[in-house]
Structures are given as structure tokens and as C-alpha cells.
Amino acid sequence: MHEFAITQSILAIALEQAEKNNARKINNISISIGELTGIVDDCVEFYFPFLSKDTIADGATLTFDRKPTILRCRECENTFSPDDIVWTCPKCQSQSVEIISGRECYINAIEVD
């Protein structure tokens, strides 16, 4: 259900930026979403038409750029993508890792007229 609030935020940001740039119409919103966020693209796309109705974003498309999970080992500095839910460094077998990528949720670009 958090996709509803996320979609509201995406729309609010897009509308604010469009207004600042005197746009008449928002055609596309490009969004980066990390795989660790749990955000489901289809849910965002489901809520967007309802929320954008009667705004300059009505009819706009959404483009999603999925960001993979990337971790860095704190022991050997190795950077890797985990194969499963056990985050073990493939180089030194340490489980002391930090998340480098995968928690993103931001707007990359807004196409307007």
C-alpha cells in the first residue's frame, strides 16, 4: 500500500518542477527504483492515472529504471551483487557488508511541453 503514497510524492515533485519551468504538459516521468525498496512498478502505474487526473500530468507515461542491489564488503572492500538473501562476500566470506545500491527511489527526468 505504500506505493500510493510514493506515487503521490512522485506526482507532487513532477508537478512542482513542471510549474517552476512553466510547462504546459508532463509527457513522461522517468523513475529510478532500487530492488530493495519493495516498490512494485505495476502498483505505481495503477495509482498514477487516478492521482494525475485533471492535472498537467494526466496521460503521462512512467518509465522505470530498476537499480540492482550492490554491496561492499567491509573486510576486503570487494563490491558484489548478492545471489540470495544471505549477504556473504564471495571473496572473503565475511557477512560484514554495506549497501551501495538498491535503496534508491528518485525521479531521473521529467519530459514536458
Contacts in CASP RR format, 6 or more apart in sequence:
PFRMAT RR
TARGET T0000
AUTHOR 0000-0000-0000
METHOD contacts of the structure
MODEL  1
MHEFAITQSILAIALEQAEKNNARKINNISISIGELTGIVDDCVEFYFPF
LSKDTIADGATLTFDRKPTILRCRECENTFSPDDIVWTCPKCQSQSVEII
SGRECYINAIEVD
2 39 0 8 1.000
3 39 0 8 1.000
3 40 0 8 1.000
3 43 0 8 1.000
3 44 0 8 1.000
3 46 0 8 1.000
3 47 0 8 1.000
4 43 0 8 1.000
4 47 0 8 1.000
6 39 0 8 1.000
6 44 0 8 1.000
6 105 0 8 1.000
7 43 0 8 1.000
7 44 0 8 1.000
7 47 0 8 1.000
7 48 0 8 1.000
7 51 0 8 1.000
8 47 0 8 1.000
8 51 0 8 1.000
10 29 0 8 1.000
10 31 0 8 1.000
10 44 0 8 1.000
10 48 0 8 1.000
10 107 0 8 1.000
11 48 0 8 1.000
11 51 0 8 1.000
11 52 0 8 1.000
11 55 0 8 1.000
11 57 0 8 1.000
13 107 0 8 1.000
14 26 0 8 1.000
14 29 0 8 1.000
14 57 0 8 1.000
14 60 0 8 1.000
14 107 0 8 1.000
14 110 0 8 1.000
15 26 0 8 1.000
15 55 0 8 1.000
15 56 0 8 1.000
15 57 0 8 1.000
17 107 0 8 1.000
17 110 0 8 1.000
18 26 0 8 1.000
18 56 0 8 1.000
18 57 0 8 1.000
18 110 0 8 1.000
18 112 0 8 1.000
21 112 0 8 1.000
23 56 0 8 1.000
23 112 0 8 1.000
23 113 0 8 1.000
24 56 0 8 1.000
24 112 0 8 1.000
24 113 0 8 1.000
25 56 0 8 1.000
25 112 0 8 1.000
25 113 0 8 1.000
26 56 0 8 1.000
26 57 0 8 1.000
26 60 0 8 1.000
26 110 0 8 1.000
26 111 0 8 1.000
26 112 0 8 1.000
27 60 0 8 1.000
27 61 0 8 1.000
27 111 0 8 1.000
27 112 0 8 1.000
27 113 0 8 1.000
28 60 0 8 1.000
28 61 0 8 1.000
28 62 0 8 1.000
28 63 0 8 1.000
28 109 0 8 1.000
28 110 0 8 1.000
28 111 0 8 1.000
29 57 0 8 1.000
29 60 0 8 1.000
29 61 0 8 1.000
29 62 0 8 1.000
29 63 0 8 1.000
29 107 0 8 1.000
29 109 0 8 1.000
29 110 0 8 1.000
29 111 0 8 1.000
30 62 0 8 1.000
30 63 0 8 1.000
30 65 0 8 1.000
30 107 0 8 1.000
30 108 0 8 1.000
30 109 0 8 1.000
30 110 0 8 1.000
30 111 0 8 1.000
31 44 0 8 1.000
31 62 0 8 1.000
31 63 0 8 1.000
31 64 0 8 1.000
31 65 0 8 1.000
31 105 0 8 1.000
31 106 0 8 1.000
31 107 0 8 1.000
31 108 0 8 1.000
32 64 0 8 1.000
32 65 0 8 1.000
32 66 0 8 1.000
32 67 0 8 1.000
32 104 0 8 1.000
32 105 0 8 1.000
32 106 0 8 1.000
32 107 0 8 1.000
32 108 0 8 1.000
33 39 0 8 1.000
33 41 0 8 1.000
33 64 0 8 1.000
33 65 0 8 1.000
33 66 0 8 1.000
33 67 0 8 1.000
33 104 0 8 1.000
33 105 0 8 1.000
34 66 0 8 1.000
34 67 0 8 1.000
34 68 0 8 1.000
34 69 0 8 1.000
34 101 0 8 1.000
34 102 0 8 1.000
34 103 0 8 1.000
34 104 0 8 1.000
34 105 0 8 1.000
35 66 0 8 1.000
35 67 0 8 1.000
35 68 0 8 1.000
35 69 0 8 1.000
35 102 0 8 1.000
36 69 0 8 1.000
36 99 0 8 1.000
36 102 0 8 1.000
36 103 0 8 1.000
37 102 0 8 1.000
37 103 0 8 1.000
37 104 0 8 1.000
37 105 0 8 1.000
39 105 0 8 1.000
41 62 0 8 1.000
41 64 0 8 1.000
41 66 0 8 1.000
44 62 0 8 1.000
44 64 0 8 1.000
45 62 0 8 1.000
48 60 0 8 1.000
48 62 0 8 1.000
49 58 0 8 1.000
49 59 0 8 1.000
52 58 0 8 1.000
52 59 0 8 1.000
52 60 0 8 1.000
65 108 0 8 1.000
67 101 0 8 1.000
67 102 0 8 1.000
67 104 0 8 1.000
68 81 0 8 1.000
68 101 0 8 1.000
68 102 0 8 1.000
69 81 0 8 1.000
69 82 0 8 1.000
69 99 0 8 1.000
69 101 0 8 1.000
69 102 0 8 1.000
70 79 0 8 1.000
70 80 0 8 1.000
70 81 0 8 1.000
70 99 0 8 1.000
70 100 0 8 1.000
70 101 0 8 1.000
70 102 0 8 1.000
71 79 0 8 1.000
71 80 0 8 1.000
71 81 0 8 1.000
71 82 0 8 1.000
71 87 0 8 1.000
71 89 0 8 1.000
71 97 0 8 1.000
71 98 0 8 1.000
71 99 0 8 1.000
71 100 0 8 1.000
72 78 0 8 1.000
72 79 0 8 1.000
72 97 0 8 1.000
72 98 0 8 1.000
72 100 0 8 1.000
73 79 0 8 1.000
73 80 0 8 1.000
73 89 0 8 1.000
73 91 0 8 1.000
73 92 0 8 1.000
73 94 0 8 1.000
73 96 0 8 1.000
73 97 0 8 1.000
74 94 0 8 1.000
74 96 0 8 1.000
74 97 0 8 1.000
74 98 0 8 1.000
75 89 0 8 1.000
75 92 0 8 1.000
75 94 0 8 1.000
75 96 0 8 1.000
76 89 0 8 1.000
76 91 0 8 1.000
76 92 0 8 1.000
76 94 0 8 1.000
78 89 0 8 1.000
78 90 0 8 1.000
78 91 0 8 1.000
78 92 0 8 1.000
79 100 0 8 1.000
80 89 0 8 1.000
80 90 0 8 1.000
80 91 0 8 1.000
82 88 0 8 1.000
86 95 0 8 1.000
87 95 0 8 1.000
87 97 0 8 1.000
88 94 0 8 1.000
88 95 0 8 1.000
89 95 0 8 1.000
89 97 0 8 1.000
END
